[in-house]
Amino acid sequence: MSTPGHHTPLIDRLPKVRGKLREGAQLAKVTWFQVGGPADVMFRPADEADLADFLKGKPDDMPVTVIGVGSNLLVRDGGIRGVVIRLGRPFTDAVIKDGDLHVGAGALDLNVSQVAQQAGIAGLEFLSGIPGTIGGALRMNAGAYGSEIKDVLISATAIDGKGIKHTVTPDEMGMSYRHCDLPEDWIFTSAILRGTAGDPDEIAKRMDEIQQARAGSQPIKSRTGGSTFANPVPDRAWEVIDAAGCRGLTIGGAQMSEQHCNFMINTGNATALDLEQLGDEVRKRVKEHSGVELRWEIRRIGERLGHSIIGKDA
């Protein structure tokens, strides 16, 4: 019980769970950029029912943020207020049933493509070139190498902000280029994916080609977040960035990669503010040079140090 003049600790306002609750979780340790402040509380649900019960029972004014493996995520230096939900091992299954892949939202895209390859299911090779989880792929209709998740998606399951479970089709999700229409407070938990019959050796060969293409063109060994900006169709993001003179552009410890100038990298001591300011500077220069309005593909969340407003993506 709190004493007069003291606030009840946030964690004490949360419902009982079977999973894990942790105060002050260091998010820099779980994002690929390795920057950002802490979460007030991190919740790792035991299973889908635990997640649903938590969302039903949490206070209405409690902010909730969902993160995956932190591959295309920039957490601001002030951290994230409220509860950060991270789907762990209970959400990583990837199994074949009746020829389709039934996958958890926490499953790595690469692992799902490998399960498909071993089962002789073609059409999911592109997932081997996308860093992240199926949940993140669903939220942003992730794609690479000529395919995107909506091309192979039969249905997805999500829990809404009130703890109610929904199963939806790609049409109902309003999926378009790097976009999904579902409300931000819906949390994906699983999906059913469908490919076509193929030869496992041919599928493996295609996946090897994708891995080689990535290694040859992207700074995959650096602290990066993948593509910084969505391609401004019909242009390509890297082309308009390069044309505006932003290849290798640096602010603090943040740099636009010399190898692939649509990739931001943390050269070692960047802050989240360095990275975000660099991205905004690139957007400004590209707009001035070519009139193209670049849209962030990296998800930027949380608070800047000294600010109390949770920022929205531009």
C-alpha positions as CSV (number, residue, x, y, z in Angstrom):
1,M,0.0,0.0,0.0
2,S,1.3,3.5,-0.8
3,T,1.9,6.1,1.9
4,P,0.5,9.6,1.7
5,G,2.3,11.7,-0.8
6,H,3.7,8.7,-2.7
7,H,2.5,7.2,-5.9
8,T,1.7,3.6,-6.2
9,P,4.5,1.9,-8.1
10,L,3.4,1.2,-11.7
11,I,4.1,-2.5,-11.4
12,D,1.7,-2.7,-8.4
13,R,-1.1,-1.4,-10.6
14,L,-0.8,-4.2,-13.1
15,P,-2.8,-7.5,-13.0
16,K,-1.3,-10.7,-11.9
17,V,0.3,-12.7,-14.7
18,R,1.8,-16.1,-15.3
19,G,4.6,-14.6,-17.5
20,K,7.4,-12.2,-16.3
21,L,7.2,-8.5,-15.3
22,R,10.4,-6.6,-14.9
23,E,10.9,-2.9,-13.9
24,G,13.4,-0.7,-15.6
25,A,14.2,-3.1,-18.4
26,Q,17.2,-1.9,-20.5
27,L,15.9,-1.7,-24.0
28,A,19.3,-0.8,-25.5
29,K,20.3,-4.4,-24.9
30,V,17.4,-5.8,-27.1
31,T,17.5,-3.4,-30.1
32,W,19.9,-3.7,-33.0
33,F,21.0,-0.1,-32.8
34,Q,21.9,-0.7,-29.1
35,V,20.6,2.7,-28.0
36,G,17.7,4.0,-26.0
37,G,16.4,4.4,-22.5
38,P,14.6,1.9,-20.3
39,A,11.1,0.6,-20.2
40,D,9.1,1.4,-17.1
41,V,8.0,-2.2,-17.0
42,M,8.6,-5.1,-19.5
43,F,6.0,-7.9,-19.7
44,R,6.8,-11.2,-21.3
45,P,3.6,-13.2,-21.5
46,A,3.5,-16.9,-20.8
47,D,1.1,-17.5,-23.8
48,E,-1.8,-16.0,-25.7
49,A,-4.3,-16.4,-22.8
50,D,-1.8,-14.7,-20.4
51,L,-1.5,-11.7,-22.8
52,A,-5.3,-11.5,-23.3
53,D,-5.9,-11.5,-19.5
54,F,-3.3,-8.9,-19.0
55,L,-4.8,-6.5,-21.6
56,K,-8.3,-7.1,-20.1
57,G,-7.1,-6.4,-16.6
58,K,-4.6,-3.5,-17.0
59,P,-5.6,0.1,-16.1
60,D,-7.2,1.9,-19.0
61,D,-4.7,4.7,-18.7
62,M,-1.7,2.4,-18.9
63,P,0.3,2.9,-22.2
64,V,1.3,-0.4,-23.9
65,T,4.0,-0.7,-26.5
66,V,4.9,-4.0,-28.3
67,I,8.4,-4.8,-29.6
68,G,9.8,-7.8,-31.3
69,V,13.6,-8.5,-31.7
70,G,14.3,-4.8,-32.1
71,S,15.5,-5.0,-35.6
72,N,13.8,-2.0,-37.2
73,L,13.3,-0.1,-34.0
74,L,14.7,3.1,-32.6
75,V,14.0,3.6,-28.9
76,R,14.5,7.2,-27.8
77,D,16.9,8.1,-25.1
78,G,14.2,8.9,-22.5
79,G,12.9,5.4,-22.6
80,I,9.3,4.2,-22.8
81,R,6.5,4.9,-20.3
82,G,4.1,2.3,-19.2
83,V,4.4,-1.4,-20.2
84,V,6.5,-2.8,-23.1
85,I,5.3,-6.2,-24.2
86,R,7.8,-8.6,-25.8
87,L,6.7,-11.9,-27.2
88,G,9.3,-14.6,-26.3
89,R,9.7,-18.3,-26.7
90,P,6.0,-19.3,-26.3
91,F,5.3,-17.4,-29.5
92,T,8.1,-18.7,-31.7
93,D,6.6,-22.0,-33.0
94,A,6.7,-22.6,-36.8
95,V,5.0,-25.9,-37.8
96,I,3.5,-27.4,-40.9
97,K,-0.2,-28.3,-40.8
98,D,-2.1,-29.5,-43.9
99,G,0.6,-28.0,-46.1
100,D,0.4,-24.5,-44.5
101,L,2.8,-22.9,-42.1
102,H,1.3,-22.0,-38.6
103,V,3.7,-19.6,-37.1
104,G,3.9,-17.6,-33.9
105,A,4.3,-13.8,-34.1
106,G,7.6,-14.1,-32.2
107,A,9.1,-16.5,-34.7
108,L,12.1,-15.1,-36.6
109,D,11.4,-14.5,-40.3
110,L,14.6,-16.4,-41.1
111,N,13.5,-19.4,-39.1
112,V,10.1,-19.5,-40.8
113,S,11.8,-19.5,-44.2
114,Q,14.0,-22.4,-43.1
115,V,11.1,-24.5,-41.9
116,A,9.4,-23.9,-45.3
117,Q,12.5,-24.8,-47.2
118,Q,12.9,-28.1,-45.3
119,A,9.2,-28.9,-46.0
120,G,9.6,-28.2,-49.7
121,I,7.4,-25.1,-49.6
122,A,8.4,-22.4,-52.0
123,G,7.5,-18.7,-52.0
124,L,8.7,-17.8,-48.6
125,E,12.4,-17.5,-49.4
126,F,12.2,-13.7,-49.2
127,L,11.7,-13.9,-45.5
128,S,15.3,-15.1,-45.1
129,G,16.3,-11.6,-46.2
130,I,14.2,-9.7,-43.6
131,P,15.6,-9.2,-40.1
132,G,12.9,-9.4,-37.5
133,T,9.8,-11.4,-36.5
134,I,6.6,-12.4,-38.1
135,G,4.7,-10.0,-35.8
136,G,6.7,-7.1,-37.1
137,A,6.3,-8.3,-40.7
138,L,2.6,-8.4,-40.3
139,R,2.4,-4.9,-38.7
140,M,4.3,-3.3,-41.5
141,N,3.7,-5.7,-44.4
142,A,7.4,-6.3,-44.6
143,G,8.9,-7.4,-47.9
144,A,12.1,-7.9,-49.8
145,Y,13.4,-9.3,-53.1
146,G,10.1,-8.9,-54.9
147,S,7.7,-10.3,-52.3
148,E,5.9,-9.2,-49.2
149,I,4.1,-10.9,-46.3
150,K,0.6,-10.2,-47.7
151,D,1.5,-12.4,-50.7
152,V,1.8,-15.5,-48.6
153,L,-0.6,-14.6,-45.7
154,I,-3.9,-16.6,-45.3
155,S,-4.9,-15.1,-41.9
156,A,-3.4,-13.5,-38.8
157,T,-4.5,-13.7,-35.2
158,A,-4.3,-10.6,-32.9
159,I,-5.4,-9.6,-29.4
160,D,-6.9,-6.1,-29.2
161,G,-6.4,-3.5,-26.5
162,K,-9.3,-4.9,-24.5
163,G,-8.0,-8.5,-24.6
164,I,-10.4,-9.7,-27.3
165,K,-9.0,-12.2,-29.9
166,H,-9.5,-11.6,-33.6
167,T,-8.6,-13.6,-36.7
168,V,-8.3,-11.5,-39.8
169,T,-7.5,-11.9,-43.5
170,P,-5.0,-9.7,-45.5
171,D,-8.0,-7.8,-47.1
172,E,-9.4,-7.1,-43.6
173,M,-6.0,-5.9,-42.5
174,G,-5.8,-3.3,-45.4
175,M,-2.3,-4.3,-46.3
176,S,-0.4,-2.1,-48.7
177,Y,3.3,-1.2,-49.3
178,R,4.9,-1.3,-45.8
179,H,1.5,-0.7,-44.2
180,C,-1.3,-2.4,-42.3
181,D,-4.6,-0.7,-41.4
182,L,-5.3,-2.5,-38.1
183,P,-5.4,-0.4,-34.9
184,E,-2.0,0.2,-33.3
185,D,-3.1,-1.5,-30.1
186,W,-3.8,-4.8,-31.7
187,I,-1.0,-7.3,-30.9
188,F,-0.3,-10.0,-33.4
189,T,0.1,-13.5,-31.8
190,S,0.2,-15.9,-34.8
191,A,-0.4,-16.3,-38.5
192,I,-1.0,-18.9,-41.2
193,L,1.2,-18.7,-44.3
194,R,0.9,-20.5,-47.6
195,G,3.5,-21.1,-50.3
196,T,3.6,-23.5,-53.2
197,A,5.2,-26.9,-53.6
198,G,8.9,-26.7,-54.5
199,D,12.1,-28.6,-54.5
200,P,14.0,-28.1,-51.2
201,D,17.4,-27.9,-52.9
202,E,16.1,-25.2,-55.3
203,I,14.6,-23.3,-52.4
204,A,17.8,-23.5,-50.5
205,K,19.7,-22.2,-53.5
206,R,17.4,-19.2,-53.7
207,M,17.9,-18.5,-50.0
208,D,21.6,-18.6,-50.4
209,E,21.4,-16.1,-53.2
210,I,19.4,-13.8,-51.0
211,Q,21.9,-14.1,-48.2
212,Q,24.8,-13.4,-50.5
213,A,23.0,-10.4,-52.0
214,R,22.4,-9.0,-48.5
215,A,26.0,-9.5,-47.4
216,G,27.3,-7.8,-50.5
217,S,25.0,-4.8,-50.4
218,Q,24.1,-4.2,-46.8
219,P,26.1,-3.4,-43.6
220,I,24.7,-6.5,-41.9
221,K,27.5,-6.7,-39.4
222,S,27.0,-3.1,-38.1
223,R,24.6,-1.9,-35.5
224,T,21.8,-1.0,-37.9
225,G,18.1,-1.1,-38.1
226,G,17.6,-2.3,-41.7
227,S,16.1,0.1,-44.3
228,T,15.7,3.5,-42.8
229,F,13.1,4.8,-45.2
230,A,10.4,3.1,-47.3
231,N,11.0,3.3,-51.1
232,P,9.2,6.4,-52.5
233,V,7.6,4.6,-55.5
234,P,8.6,4.8,-58.3
235,D,12.0,5.9,-56.9
236,R,14.3,4.0,-54.6
237,A,15.2,5.5,-51.3
238,W,18.9,4.9,-51.6
239,E,19.0,6.6,-55.0
240,V,17.4,9.8,-53.8
241,I,19.5,9.8,-50.7
242,D,22.7,9.3,-52.7
243,A,21.7,12.0,-55.2
244,A,21.2,14.4,-52.3
245,G,24.8,13.8,-51.2
246,C,23.9,11.9,-48.0
247,R,26.0,8.8,-48.4
248,G,28.3,8.6,-45.4
249,L,26.6,11.7,-43.8
250,T,27.3,11.7,-40.0
251,I,25.8,13.3,-36.9
252,G,27.5,12.4,-33.7
253,G,28.0,8.7,-33.6
254,A,25.3,8.0,-36.3
255,Q,26.1,7.6,-40.0
256,M,24.4,6.8,-43.2
257,S,26.2,3.7,-44.4
258,E,28.8,4.1,-47.1
259,Q,27.9,0.6,-48.3
260,H,24.1,1.2,-48.5
261,C,23.0,4.7,-47.9
262,N,19.5,3.8,-46.9
263,F,20.9,2.1,-43.8
264,M,21.8,4.1,-40.7
265,I,24.5,2.7,-38.4
266,N,25.6,3.3,-34.9
267,T,29.4,3.7,-35.3
268,G,29.9,2.9,-31.6
269,N,28.8,5.8,-29.4
270,A,25.6,7.1,-31.1
271,T,22.6,8.2,-29.1
272,A,19.1,7.6,-30.3
273,L,18.9,11.4,-30.8
274,D,22.0,11.3,-33.1
275,L,20.2,8.6,-35.2
276,E,16.9,10.3,-35.3
277,Q,18.4,13.7,-36.1
278,L,20.5,12.1,-38.9
279,G,17.3,10.6,-40.4
280,D,15.5,13.9,-40.2
281,E,18.4,15.7,-41.8
282,V,18.4,13.2,-44.7
283,R,14.7,13.6,-45.2
284,K,15.2,17.4,-45.3
285,R,18.1,17.3,-47.8
286,V,16.2,14.8,-50.1
287,K,13.1,17.0,-50.0
288,E,15.2,20.0,-50.9
289,H,17.1,18.2,-53.7
290,S,14.4,16.2,-55.4
291,G,11.1,17.1,-53.8
292,V,10.7,13.5,-52.6
293,E,9.1,13.1,-49.1
294,L,10.8,10.1,-47.5
295,R,8.7,8.1,-45.0
296,W,10.4,6.5,-42.1
297,E,10.4,2.7,-42.2
298,I,12.2,2.4,-38.9
299,R,9.8,2.6,-36.0
300,R,10.7,5.4,-33.6
301,I,9.1,5.2,-30.1
302,G,9.4,6.5,-26.6
303,E,10.5,9.9,-25.2
304,R,13.4,12.2,-25.9
305,L,15.4,13.1,-22.9
306,G,13.8,16.2,-21.3
307,H,10.5,15.7,-23.2
308,S,7.3,14.1,-22.0
309,I,5.5,13.7,-25.4
310,I,5.6,10.2,-27.0
311,G,6.4,10.9,-30.6
312,K,4.6,9.6,-33.6
313,D,6.1,8.4,-36.8
314,A,6.2,10.9,-39.7
